[in-house]
Amino acid sequence: MALSENQLTLALTGASGATYGLRLMQRLAMVSDVHLHVLVSDAARVVLDQEQDLLLPEDAERMGTALAGHLGIAEEGLSCYALDDWFSPCASGSAGIRSMVVIPCSMGTLARIATGTSDNLIERAADVVLKERGQLILVPRETPLSSIHLEHMLALSRLGVQIIPAMPGFYHRPESVDEMVDFVVDRVVDHLGFSDRSIRRWGG
């Protein structure tokens, strides 16, 4: 694989639905040799503690250890960074990272990406992917949606950003919350182009 193909920036922000980000991290570790550059916002830390009983340490290296242990994946596949680490590979297009997923994506993060604010590493990493004409996937989790939210999504969509809302379907008759989470994560895995035979498909 080329450099840009086996690296992915994965960011978790402060919207409810931290389980989506954790599950995607776990799934990508299972189905590919991609190296994940993981970014976690301060608000996401609060949500992770509230929804998953996962209290992440402040230190980036220890955060990787905690995430890998919680998910049962190899720590070697993760690199975690502080949000002010401007020497991170995510901060520059020359590092060759051309794909990024923000899951879940808060409306605040979505708005700052749409307006090019780049005040922290999550926003800067998204800005880099946009300017390098890479693949940016946002998984918003909010309801109801205001006109401001929708206008920002439309602006990003017109830039080629893929908006995959955390809206699980029910035609596969899920029997657990995990299956509902996987429905959304499956769509993200598909759009990233990774092969995963466990995905349940329409008509399959």
Steps between C-alpha positions, in 0.01 A plus 500: 500500500604859441559721801166677463312171475605338825460798730178649630422780742212407730354769725241473776320819603242594759175380343316214665586168339859436605434132440500565123857629509622220722333234288647643178845495659449137596365398160781663304753322721327172410460539122805695388863590568416870516687709757261724693595851605254559784379838623258544790344834591458613861123468467540148357691402814198602706265301274726193509495506879123557512395248233776238509654530849828564320711766669789580267830629639621842386836367378474403132713184529304373799178583317599258222566229758161560663312492170675186378433323829134603506443384141722192504712615205873534441642822638755509216221592259419823683671835536329753726571872516420797718278756332779758506764267352572694182792267422257210452489351147129597492595868497671503160411386152859392441447205739283336234192423710210539258208350693326613818184406688342708775272262691293614677517854366354776715324792335765734642781301337305476175448878496867572566607261224252663262641845575868400505562610859779249575537595867600148608655191342165340410394805301847541348512131398162536327619818329809313375291219351275755329783703352676184381176383331489191719209309652325655798208316662292664773254302713275759669273398786251773583124552496315709406720672242488877474535693174854591609590130532348420162669793324839394634439141387397619155812716471721205595315262270565735211870476584482121466471417870298184564234554765389170656259584784473258791156382384477121537257315275272219610441293187758248622295458820768578759474308824746706701644849537830362365330402174355850468845650556649266241243612243650851504860381533448265201415801282819675605714190440341467155567861406861466613533215253601227743384145437300350785296187432316534829298795365133413460375630167158561351387190316790299637 
